[in-house]
Structure formats: C-alpha cells, structure tokens
Amino acid sequence: AAIPPHGETVRFTFTPWDQQQPLPGPADLIVGLAPAARLRAGTGLLPALSAALAPGGALLLAEPLPARAWTFASGQDESWWNGPGAGPALPTAEAWETALATLAEPQAKSLASAPWPALLLAARKQEEAAEAPAPSTTPIRLFADAASTPLAEALESALTTAGAPVTRATLGDSVAPRTLKGGKVIALLAPDATALPATLATLTTLAETARGAAAGFTLVLPGGEADAALALGRVLANEMPELKPHRISLATGLAPEEAAARLLPELLGTAAEPEPELHLTATARLAPRIVPGPAPA
C-alpha cells in the first residue's frame, strides 16, 4: 500500500497482524473494511480494536450484514458459523449495536452504497478521566486596592476552595520581605485617573519588596486605568527579570465570580500554556504576539 498524498504530516504504519498478539497501538483512528467478516470474528473483534485505540480515539468499520450472497459463498465453511468470535461471522445490526455499547458515541448506520446489506459502524474510546491537580501549597499574598475589593473577595474564595493558602491585604499596607518569602504575590488594582500616580508608586514599592523574596508576582487589572498599569508591569518585567512579573488584564463587564474563575488556572499555574501577559474575556484567552507583516509603503 502507498502512503496517500500529503501523508508526510501523518504517521502511517502497515503491519501484518498476528491475531494471537495485540494490535499495535495506540492509534487515534482505526479504519476497517469488513475486518470482522474476513477474520470470521464477528463482534468478537471489537475488544482487540478497542484495546489498540488511544483514549478518545475513533473506530470506523464497514461490515456486511447477513445476506444470501455471503451464505452461498461461505456458508459451507464451518468457521463461518462457529468462528473465534462469540457469534457468527456476520452479526445482525442489533448484535453490532449491543457490542458497540461498550464504547463511547456508538453509531450503526445502514451503508446504502454497498453492493449488499452492510453497516457503517463508528465509536470512540472513552477519554481517560484527568487527574485533579493537587492543591497548591505555595502561600499566596493577595493585595488589592479599594476598587478591586469585590474581585479580591471572589478570588480569595476561589483560591481557598482550590486548596491554596491565601492571605489578603490592602495594596499599600506595610509589608516585610520575609513575609513574602517563597510565596506568590498577586496585586489587583483598578485605579482611576486621580489615584493612578499613587497606585503605580505603591505597586513599584510592592515589586521591590517582593524582589528576591517572592516565588512569583502577578499583576491583575480588572479595570480603571489599566493601560498605564499594564505599561508599568512591562517596565517591571524588564527592570526586574528575576521577579518574572505576569500581567493579566480583564475584559470589562466580567462579574467578580466569573473573573475569579477565569483567573484561577493562571494563578495556580495549571494553565496549559502559561503566558507572561494575557487579556481574559468571558470566552477568550488572548496573548500578544508579534506577527511579521508587509513593509510600510
């Protein structure tokens, strides 16, 4: 058999199968053209195929149904009636549906284009349940200005529910570096234009205190003069690379509980792809990227 066009991006294997051995795998997709009929295995072939599927993998088979033509051609072969499977080589539609019920999303559809009665069988292997992440044991110090208090309360509750040890304080409170040792610092601020200079100065002081002590520093911007605070966060990332400050801005209109839920994987380090800077909306996780473009005219 030849590898189809464009197959360079897909891994193919052509391997003879000894029925006494497991099928090679795991496979994301198994496609078969009457394998159960040709092997006289009937529905007894499904366990071997299922074992070769990766979790979430798909099975697609075209299998003939009992018909006079098949009985005429193969009916004198004893294995046609008493093969290695639990039943006849050509199970009925009901038998296939019952056997497929052990897999996820089973479907058995009539294959109208076949030259004889046949079924198109499809199913998936059940996804393995993801293990719940272990509760974070890293202490978290949560600092918030007055405008961010509702989000701070919701976030404190969400982090506590997730098993993280949290201490909440007001942004601007006096903090000793030793109290931040080995912990994560999260600063929530949404200053208006009047409070902006003082808030940015306070944030800089907090970053200086956390520098060399905290294990992480995250700036969360739920609103207010977010652009200016975000710009300061980028400056801190350049000036204090060892602090590795993360910057997360939030879309306007997010309720505190909804915003806390969106922030939780980012703050606990369980996000699939951590980013130094993000903008979170109700349905999107946006990260800035530099994309090559045409030269200016």
Buried (B, 14 or more C-beta within 10 A) or exposed (E): EEEEEEEEEEEEEEEEEEEEEEBEBBBBEBEBEBBBBEBBBBBBBBEBBBEBBBEEBBBBBBBBBBBEEBEEEBEEEEEBBEBEBEBBBBBBBEBBBBBBEBBBEBEBEEBEEBEEBBBBBBBBBBEEEEEEEEEBEBBBBBBBBBBBBBBBBBBBBBBEEBEBBBEBBEBBEEBEEEBBEEBBBBBBBBBEEEBBEEBBEBBBBBBBBBBEBBBBBBBBBBBBBBEBBBEBBBBBBEEBEEBBBBBBBBBEEBEBBBBBBBBBBBBBEEEEEEBBBBBBBEEEBEEEEEEEEEEEE
